[in-house]
Amino acid sequence: MNFDLDPEHLDLAGAARDFLAASASPAAARAMLDAGAGARPGRAELVKSGFATITVPEHAGGGGGSVLDLAVVAEQAGRLLAAPSLVTFARAAVLLGGDESRLAGLAGGDLAVAVVDDDGPVLDAAGAEQFLALRDGALVCGPGTVTVREPIDPTRGLGDVTLGETAVLAPDATELWRRAERVGRTILAAEGLGAAARVLEIGVAYAKERHAFGRAIGSYQAIKHMLVDSYVEVEQLRSLVWWAAWAADHAPGELPLAAAAAKAAAATTLEHAAETVVQVHGGIGFTWEHDAHLYWRRAKVDRFLLGDDVAAYDEVARLATAAPR
C-alpha cells in the first residue's frame, strides 16, 4: 500500500500553495492578532477558488473530489496559517450530503456555516450566519448569536454560539455526525501537519545560519537532537494523515482509528515543533516580531478542537485493543 502522494496530488498541492500565499501568511495572522476580537477570517475568496469545497459533489457546484484531495490542500493551508479552516467545509459537506440546496449554497458562498460542538468554542463562528448542530440525535440548522472570544489564534475565528430557531435536516443523524467529525479530525490533522512542517523548516534554516563560537548552532548536538526529534514526529504524522484521508475515501471501517490517531499525533507534534523552534531561536524566538509564536498559538488552540489529544489517545487505545487479531 503506497501512502505517498502521486503527481496529480503534488500538482494540487502546488496550486493550493500558490493561491493561498496571495492572501494568507504569518504576517496576515499577526495583523489579525493586532485587530483582536474584531478580526473576521475571510471566506469569499477561499470558496471562490474551489479549494474549500473540493468534497462537495459536482452537481451541487463543488469539486467532486476526495477527502485526500482536501487534505492535500489543508496541509498547504496549515503551512500559511490560512483562515477560515477547511475543517468547517469538510464537516459541512458531509453533514449536508443529499441537501442539494444547502450544498449549492456552501459551494457558491451563499451559505456561511459553522458546526457547533457542545464541548467548547465553535470553530469559524466569527462570520458564520448559519449553524449546524446535533440536538437529541437530530441534525439541525439555523441562525445563532455569536460571542467572539478574545483570540489566542485569530485565524480560527472561535466564538460561543447560542442557537436560534432551527430546522431539522435529519432526524437520526448520530452516525452521520460521527463521520463528519472524523473527516474533520483528518483535515485538522492535515492543517497541523502543514504548520508543523513549516515551523520546523524555519528552525532548521536558522540553525544553519546562526553562528555561535565560530560554528553554526546546528552543528551542536543539543540543537541537532531537538530538530531531528521534531522531524521524526512530523514524518510520522504525515503517514497518519494520509492513512486517515485514504480511509475516509476507501475504508470507512478504518476511519475511526485512523482519524483519532491523526488528531492525537497532530496536537502533540505541532506543539512540540513550535516549542522546539522557539528554543532554537533563543531570545528572539519569544518576540512578537518573530513568527514562531504564531505557530505556537495555532498549536495551543488546535490541541482542543474536536476533542483534546488526551481523549484522542484514549480513543486510539480503546479501538486498537478492541480490534480483532
ABEGO torsion letter per residue (X at the ends): XBABBBAAAAAAAAAAAAAAAAABBAAAAAAAAAAEAABBBBAAAAAAAGAAAAABBAAAGBAGBBAAAAAAAAAAAAAAGBOBBAAAAAAAAAAABGBAAAAAAAAAGABBBBBBBAAEBBBGABGBABBBBBBGGBBBBEBBBBBBBBBABAAAGBBBBBBBBBBBABABAAAAAAAAAAAAAAAAAAAAAAAAAAAAAAAAAAAAABBBGGBBAAABAAAAAAAAAAAAAAAAAAAAAAAAAAAAAABAAAAAAAAAAAAAAAAAAAAAAAAAAAAAAEAAAABAABAAAAAAAAAAAAAABGEBAAAAAAAAAAAAAABBX
